[in-house]
Amino acid sequence: MIADPNLTLFHIINGMAGRNPLLDSTMIFAAKYIIYIFGAYLAYTWFVRNRCRQEILFTGYSALLGLGINILITRFYFHPRPFMIPTGTLLIAHAFESSFPSDHATIMFSISLMLLAFKDLRRTGAIFIMLSCVSGFARVYSGLHFPMDIAGSLLAASVSIGILLALKNYLIPINRILISYFENIKEKLAKKGLKTSCK
Protein backbone atom coordinates (compact mmCIF):
# COMPACT_ATOMS: atom_id res chain seq x y z
CA MET A 1 0.00 0.00 0.00
CA ILE A 2 1.30 3.46 -0.93
CA ALA A 3 1.31 5.81 2.07
CA ASP A 4 -0.29 9.25 1.77
CA PRO A 5 2.70 11.65 2.13
CA ASN A 6 0.39 14.44 3.30
CA LEU A 7 -0.99 12.29 6.12
CA THR A 8 2.44 10.85 6.93
CA LEU A 9 4.01 14.31 7.26
CA PHE A 10 1.04 15.47 9.32
CA HIS A 11 1.58 12.65 11.82
CA ILE A 12 5.30 13.42 12.03
CA ILE A 13 4.63 17.08 12.89
CA ASN A 14 1.45 16.67 14.93
CA GLY A 15 2.91 13.64 16.66
CA MET A 16 5.02 16.01 18.76
CA ALA A 17 1.90 17.67 20.21
CA GLY A 18 0.81 16.90 23.73
CA ARG A 19 4.23 15.84 24.97
CA ASN A 20 5.77 19.12 26.12
CA PRO A 21 3.50 21.78 27.67
CA LEU A 22 5.98 24.60 26.93
CA LEU A 23 6.32 23.60 23.28
CA ASP A 24 2.56 23.18 22.99
CA SER A 25 1.97 26.68 24.40
CA THR A 26 4.54 28.14 22.01
CA MET A 27 2.95 26.45 19.00
CA ILE A 28 -0.55 27.50 20.06
CA PHE A 29 0.63 31.10 20.33
CA ALA A 30 2.31 30.92 16.92
CA ALA A 31 -0.73 29.32 15.31
CA LYS A 32 -3.18 31.86 16.70
CA TYR A 33 -1.40 35.16 17.25
CA ILE A 34 1.53 35.68 14.85
CA ILE A 35 -0.95 37.01 12.30
CA TYR A 36 -1.66 39.97 14.60
CA ILE A 37 1.97 41.06 14.25
CA PHE A 38 1.27 41.46 10.55
CA GLY A 39 -1.80 43.60 11.23
CA ALA A 40 0.04 45.77 13.74
CA TYR A 41 2.91 46.34 11.33
CA LEU A 42 0.62 47.31 8.47
CA ALA A 43 -1.34 49.72 10.67
CA TYR A 44 1.89 51.29 11.99
CA THR A 45 3.31 51.66 8.50
CA TRP A 46 0.10 53.20 7.17
CA PHE A 47 -0.08 55.85 9.88
CA VAL A 48 3.63 56.54 10.39
CA ARG A 49 5.40 55.88 7.07
CA ASN A 50 3.28 57.99 4.73
CA ARG A 51 5.41 57.23 1.67
CA CYS A 52 4.63 53.52 1.98
CA ARG A 53 0.84 53.80 1.81
CA GLN A 54 0.71 52.59 -1.79
CA GLU A 55 2.49 49.42 -0.74
CA ILE A 56 0.25 48.90 2.28
CA LEU A 57 -2.85 49.12 0.08
CA PHE A 58 -1.37 46.47 -2.19
CA THR A 59 -0.79 44.17 0.78
CA GLY A 60 -4.43 44.63 1.74
CA TYR A 61 -5.53 43.77 -1.77
CA SER A 62 -3.31 40.70 -1.78
CA ALA A 63 -4.82 39.35 1.45
CA LEU A 64 -8.38 39.96 0.24
CA LEU A 65 -7.75 38.42 -3.16
CA GLY A 66 -6.02 35.45 -1.55
CA LEU A 67 -9.07 34.87 0.63
CA GLY A 68 -11.27 35.21 -2.43
CA ILE A 69 -9.27 32.49 -4.17
CA ASN A 70 -9.68 30.29 -1.10
CA ILE A 71 -13.45 30.79 -1.12
CA LEU A 72 -13.55 29.85 -4.79
CA ILE A 73 -11.55 26.68 -4.10
CA THR A 74 -13.83 25.61 -1.25
CA ARG A 75 -16.86 26.02 -3.53
CA PHE A 76 -15.57 23.18 -5.67
CA TYR A 77 -13.39 21.17 -3.30
CA PHE A 78 -13.89 20.14 0.31
CA HIS A 79 -11.21 18.53 2.43
CA PRO A 80 -11.92 17.71 6.09
CA ARG A 81 -9.65 18.98 8.83
CA PRO A 82 -7.60 16.36 10.71
CA PHE A 83 -9.92 16.34 13.72
CA MET A 84 -12.91 15.72 11.42
CA ILE A 85 -11.52 12.39 10.14
CA PRO A 86 -10.58 12.10 13.07
CA THR A 87 -6.82 11.84 13.39
CA GLY A 88 -4.02 13.46 15.35
CA THR A 89 -3.96 15.57 18.50
CA LEU A 90 -6.01 18.78 18.50
CA LEU A 91 -4.68 21.64 20.65
CA ILE A 92 -6.98 24.44 19.41
CA ALA A 93 -10.76 24.17 19.10
CA HIS A 94 -12.04 25.04 15.64
CA ALA A 95 -15.22 24.96 13.57
CA PHE A 96 -15.88 21.93 11.37
CA GLU A 97 -15.10 23.36 7.94
CA SER A 98 -12.89 22.76 4.91
CA SER A 99 -9.19 22.45 5.65
CA PHE A 100 -7.75 23.29 2.21
CA PRO A 101 -6.33 25.86 1.87
CA SER A 102 -5.73 27.63 5.18
CA ASP A 103 -7.22 31.15 5.26
CA HIS A 104 -4.90 32.03 8.11
CA ALA A 105 -1.77 31.05 6.22
CA THR A 106 -3.04 32.57 2.96
CA ILE A 107 -3.36 35.99 4.57
CA MET A 108 0.15 35.82 5.99
CA PHE A 109 1.77 34.51 2.82
CA SER A 110 -0.08 37.07 0.69
CA ILE A 111 1.13 39.97 2.83
CA SER A 112 4.68 38.60 3.00
CA LEU A 113 5.02 37.99 -0.73
CA MET A 114 3.60 41.39 -1.59
CA LEU A 115 6.05 43.09 0.77
CA LEU A 116 8.85 41.22 -1.00
CA ALA A 117 7.75 42.81 -4.26
CA PHE A 118 8.62 46.31 -2.98
CA LYS A 119 12.27 47.22 -2.55
CA ASP A 120 11.83 49.39 0.56
CA LEU A 121 9.85 46.69 2.37
CA ARG A 122 11.72 43.61 1.14
CA ARG A 123 13.55 42.98 4.43
CA THR A 124 10.28 43.00 6.34
CA GLY A 125 8.78 40.71 3.71
CA ALA A 126 11.59 38.20 4.22
CA ILE A 127 11.02 38.24 8.00
CA PHE A 128 7.28 37.83 7.50
CA ILE A 129 7.82 34.88 5.16
CA MET A 130 9.69 33.14 7.97
CA LEU A 131 6.94 34.02 10.46
CA SER A 132 4.34 32.71 8.00
CA CYS A 133 6.18 29.40 7.77
CA VAL A 134 6.43 29.18 11.56
CA SER A 135 2.72 29.87 11.95
CA GLY A 136 1.85 27.40 9.21
CA PHE A 137 3.97 24.73 10.87
CA ALA A 138 2.30 25.55 14.20
CA ARG A 139 -1.16 25.10 12.71
CA VAL A 140 -0.20 21.64 11.52
CA TYR A 141 1.42 20.90 14.89
CA SER A 142 -1.79 22.01 16.65
CA GLY A 143 -3.93 19.66 14.57
CA LEU A 144 -5.80 22.32 12.61
CA HIS A 145 -4.38 21.63 9.16
CA PHE A 146 -2.56 19.14 7.00
CA PRO A 147 0.79 20.19 5.48
CA MET A 148 -0.79 20.40 2.01
CA ASP A 149 -3.25 22.97 3.33
CA ILE A 150 -0.33 25.28 4.09
CA ALA A 151 1.28 24.55 0.73
CA GLY A 152 -2.06 25.35 -0.91
CA SER A 153 -2.13 28.66 0.92
CA LEU A 154 1.29 29.55 -0.45
CA LEU A 155 0.04 28.73 -3.95
CA ALA A 156 -3.13 30.81 -3.50
CA ALA A 157 -1.05 33.72 -2.21
CA SER A 158 1.34 33.44 -5.15
CA VAL A 159 -1.56 33.56 -7.62
CA SER A 160 -2.96 36.58 -5.78
CA ILE A 161 0.36 38.42 -6.02
CA GLY A 162 0.74 37.56 -9.68
CA ILE A 163 -2.69 38.96 -10.53
CA LEU A 164 -2.14 42.16 -8.56
CA LEU A 165 1.30 42.85 -10.00
CA ALA A 166 -0.17 42.40 -13.48
CA LEU A 167 -2.84 45.00 -12.58
CA LYS A 168 -0.42 47.28 -10.73
CA ASN A 169 -0.59 50.18 -13.22
CA TYR A 170 -4.40 50.16 -13.05
CA LEU A 171 -4.51 50.03 -9.26
CA ILE A 172 -2.03 52.84 -8.54
CA PRO A 173 -4.46 55.62 -9.62
CA ILE A 174 -7.15 54.08 -7.39
CA ASN A 175 -4.68 53.97 -4.52
CA ARG A 176 -3.91 57.66 -4.96
CA ILE A 177 -7.61 58.47 -4.69
CA LEU A 178 -7.95 56.38 -1.52
CA ILE A 179 -4.84 57.92 0.05
CA SER A 180 -6.04 61.43 -0.84
CA TYR A 181 -9.43 60.65 0.69
CA PHE A 182 -7.75 59.45 3.89
CA GLU A 183 -5.59 62.59 4.04
CA ASN A 184 -8.66 64.81 3.66
CA ILE A 185 -10.42 63.03 6.51
CA LYS A 186 -7.31 63.34 8.68
CA GLU A 187 -7.07 67.07 7.96
CA LYS A 188 -10.74 67.60 8.81
CA LEU A 189 -10.32 65.73 12.09
CA ALA A 190 -7.20 67.75 12.89
CA LYS A 191 -9.09 71.00 12.32
CA LYS A 192 -11.75 69.83 14.75
CA GLY A 193 -9.06 69.20 17.34
CA LEU A 194 -9.25 65.42 17.14
CA LYS A 195 -6.10 63.33 17.07
CA THR A 196 -5.84 60.41 14.66
CA SER A 197 -3.01 58.73 16.60
CA CYS A 198 -1.54 58.65 20.08
CA LYS A 199 1.81 60.28 20.81
Backbone torsions as a table, in degrees:
resi	resn	phi	psi	omega
1	MET	NA	134.9	179.6
2	ILE	-84.9	125.3	-178.5
3	ALA	-74.8	146.4	175.9
4	ASP	-78.6	112.2	-177.3
5	PRO	-62.4	-31.4	178.2
6	ASN	-64.4	-46.0	179.6
7	LEU	-69.7	-38.6	179.6
8	THR	-62.7	-46.7	179.7
9	LEU	-65.7	-37.2	176.8
10	PHE	-57.7	-47.3	-177.6
11	HIS	-67.3	-30.4	176.7
12	ILE	-65.9	-45.1	-177.8
13	ILE	-75.6	-51.1	-177.2
14	ASN	-71.1	-20.3	179.6
15	GLY	-64.5	-17.0	177.5
16	MET	-80.7	-16.6	-176.6
17	ALA	-69.6	146.0	176.0
18	GLY	83.6	4.9	-178.4
19	ARG	-104.3	-30.8	-177.5
20	ASN	-131.5	109.3	-176.6
21	PRO	-56.7	-38.0	-179.7
22	LEU	-66.8	-44.7	178.4
23	LEU	-65.4	-40.1	178.0
24	ASP	-60.5	-45.2	-179.4
25	SER	-63.3	-39.5	179.3
26	THR	-64.4	-44.1	-179.8
27	MET	-67.8	-37.8	177.8
28	ILE	-63.5	-43.3	178.0
29	PHE	-61.3	-46.0	-178.8
30	ALA	-63.5	-40.3	-178.1
31	ALA	-67.8	-34.8	-173.8
32	LYS	-97.4	-35.7	-164.6
33	TYR	-115.5	-12.9	178.9
34	ILE	-58.1	-34.7	-178.6
35	ILE	-58.5	-28.2	-179.9
36	TYR	-71.2	-24.6	174.2
37	ILE	-62.7	-39.8	178.7
38	PHE	-61.5	-47.9	-179.3
39	GLY	-62.0	-41.6	179.8
40	ALA	-64.8	-40.6	179.7
41	TYR	-65.1	-43.9	-179.1
42	LEU	-64.7	-40.7	178.4
43	ALA	-64.4	-44.5	178.7
44	TYR	-60.4	-46.1	-178.0
45	THR	-64.9	-39.1	179.6
46	TRP	-62.3	-44.6	-174.8
47	PHE	-84.7	-26.8	-173.6
48	VAL	-104.0	-42.9	-177.7
49	ARG	-100.4	80.7	-173.6
50	ASN	-54.6	-35.9	-175.2
51	ARG	-71.3	-9.2	-179.0
52	CYS	-103.4	12.4	-175.8
53	ARG	-66.9	-34.2	175.4
54	GLN	-56.4	-47.4	-177.6
55	GLU	-64.3	-39.0	-179.6
56	ILE	-65.6	-38.5	176.6
57	LEU	-62.7	-40.1	178.5
58	PHE	-64.0	-36.5	177.6
59	THR	-66.4	-36.6	176.5
60	GLY	-64.3	-44.0	177.1
61	TYR	-59.5	-42.2	-176.5
62	SER	-63.3	-41.0	179.1
63	ALA	-65.5	-43.6	-179.4
64	LEU	-66.2	-42.8	179.2
65	LEU	-67.1	-38.2	176.6
66	GLY	-59.8	-43.2	177.6
67	LEU	-65.4	-37.4	177.1
68	GLY	-61.6	-40.6	177.1
69	ILE	-63.7	-40.7	177.7
70	ASN	-60.7	-44.2	-179.9
71	ILE	-61.3	-41.4	179.2
72	LEU	-62.6	-41.9	179.4
73	ILE	-62.3	-45.1	-176.9
74	THR	-69.2	-17.7	175.4
75	ARG	-68.7	-28.6	-175.4
76	PHE	-112.4	-14.5	-176.4
77	TYR	-143.2	127.9	177.8
78	PHE	-119.2	130.1	174.9
79	HIS	-129.9	123.7	-177.8
80	PRO	-66.2	150.1	173.6
81	ARG	-73.0	160.2	-177.4
82	PRO	-52.8	-42.3	-176.2
83	PHE	-73.7	-9.0	178.1
84	MET	-87.2	-14.6	-175.1
85	ILE	-73.3	-46.8	-4.9
86	PRO	-97.4	154.7	174.4
87	THR	-156.7	154.2	176.9
88	GLY	81.9	-176.3	179.9
89	THR	-109.7	123.3	-178.7
90	LEU	-97.7	123.2	-179.9
91	LEU	-103.4	-18.8	-176.5
92	ILE	-129.2	123.4	178.6
93	ALA	-65.1	142.1	-178.3
94	HIS	-152.5	155.1	178.2
95	ALA	-66.2	153.7	177.8
96	PHE	-82.5	96.8	-178.4
97	GLU	-148.5	174.8	-175.9
98	SER	-59.0	141.5	-176.3
99	SER	-90.6	-28.7	-171.5
100	PHE	-110.9	129.4	-13.9
101	PRO	-86.5	175.3	-178.9
102	SER	-79.6	120.5	176.8
103	ASP	-61.9	-42.1	-178.8
104	HIS	-56.2	-52.4	-178.4
105	ALA	-68.9	-34.9	180.0
106	THR	-62.0	-42.6	178.3
107	ILE	-60.3	-47.4	-177.3
108	MET	-66.8	-44.4	179.1
109	PHE	-66.1	-37.7	179.8
110	SER	-62.7	-46.2	179.1
111	ILE	-63.8	-45.4	-177.8
112	SER	-61.7	-48.5	-177.9
113	LEU	-65.8	-36.3	178.4
114	MET	-68.2	-38.8	176.9
115	LEU	-62.4	-36.1	178.2
116	LEU	-63.6	-24.1	-177.4
117	ALA	-75.9	-13.5	-177.9
118	PHE	-112.0	125.6	-173.1
119	LYS	-55.0	-45.8	-176.1
120	ASP	-68.7	-19.5	-175.9
121	LEU	-115.2	10.6	-174.4
122	ARG	-63.5	-38.7	-179.8
123	ARG	-64.1	-42.6	177.3
124	THR	-64.3	-39.7	178.2
125	GLY	-59.2	-40.8	179.5
126	ALA	-64.6	-41.2	177.9
127	ILE	-64.4	-42.4	-179.0
128	PHE	-67.6	-32.1	175.5
129	ILE	-61.2	-43.5	178.9
130	MET	-64.2	-41.6	178.2
131	LEU	-64.9	-36.7	178.6
132	SER	-63.4	-41.9	178.8
133	CYS	-65.4	-40.5	178.5
134	VAL	-62.8	-45.9	-179.8
135	SER	-65.8	-40.3	177.6
136	GLY	-62.1	-44.0	176.3
137	PHE	-59.9	-42.7	-178.4
138	ALA	-64.6	-32.9	179.7
139	ARG	-72.6	-30.1	172.9
140	VAL	-73.3	-45.1	178.0
141	TYR	-55.2	-40.2	-176.0
142	SER	-80.4	-3.2	176.2
143	GLY	87.0	12.9	-178.4
144	LEU	-87.5	-29.8	-174.2
145	HIS	-141.1	159.7	168.3
146	PHE	-89.7	157.2	178.8
147	PRO	-54.9	-36.6	-179.2
148	MET	-67.4	-23.7	176.1
149	ASP	-64.9	-39.5	179.8
150	ILE	-71.8	-40.3	176.3
151	ALA	-62.7	-38.7	177.4
152	GLY	-63.8	-35.0	177.9
153	SER	-65.4	-41.4	177.6
154	LEU	-62.2	-39.9	178.2
155	LEU	-66.0	-45.1	179.1
156	ALA	-61.3	-41.3	178.7
157	ALA	-64.5	-40.0	-179.7
158	SER	-64.5	-40.9	177.2
159	VAL	-64.2	-42.3	178.4
160	SER	-58.4	-45.8	-179.4
161	ILE	-65.0	-42.5	-179.8
162	GLY	-59.9	-43.9	179.1
163	ILE	-63.7	-45.8	-176.7
164	LEU	-67.9	-38.6	178.4
165	LEU	-66.8	-32.6	176.7
166	ALA	-68.2	-28.9	-179.1
167	LEU	-99.4	8.1	-172.7
168	LYS	-51.8	-47.4	-176.5
169	ASN	-65.8	-24.1	178.2
170	TYR	-84.4	-27.8	-176.8
171	LEU	-84.4	-28.1	-177.9
172	ILE	-57.0	-45.9	177.5
173	PRO	-60.8	-36.5	177.4
174	ILE	-65.8	-41.0	178.0
175	ASN	-59.7	-42.3	-179.6
176	ARG	-61.2	-38.5	177.9
177	ILE	-65.2	-45.0	-179.7
178	LEU	-64.3	-41.6	179.7
179	ILE	-66.2	-41.6	178.4
180	SER	-62.9	-40.2	179.2
181	TYR	-63.6	-42.0	177.7
182	PHE	-62.9	-43.5	179.6
183	GLU	-62.1	-39.8	178.6
184	ASN	-63.7	-42.0	178.2
185	ILE	-63.7	-42.6	-179.8
186	LYS	-62.6	-40.6	179.2
187	GLU	-65.8	-40.3	179.4
188	LYS	-64.8	-40.9	177.9
189	LEU	-65.6	-39.3	179.2
190	ALA	-62.9	-39.6	-179.7
191	LYS	-67.3	-27.5	178.4
192	LYS	-85.6	-0.3	178.2
193	GLY	84.6	15.2	178.6
194	LEU	-98.1	141.3	179.9
195	LYS	-97.4	137.9	179.9
196	THR	-91.7	-9.9	178.4
197	SER	-153.2	156.0	-179.6
198	CYS	-85.6	147.0	178.1
199	LYS	-113.6	NA	NA
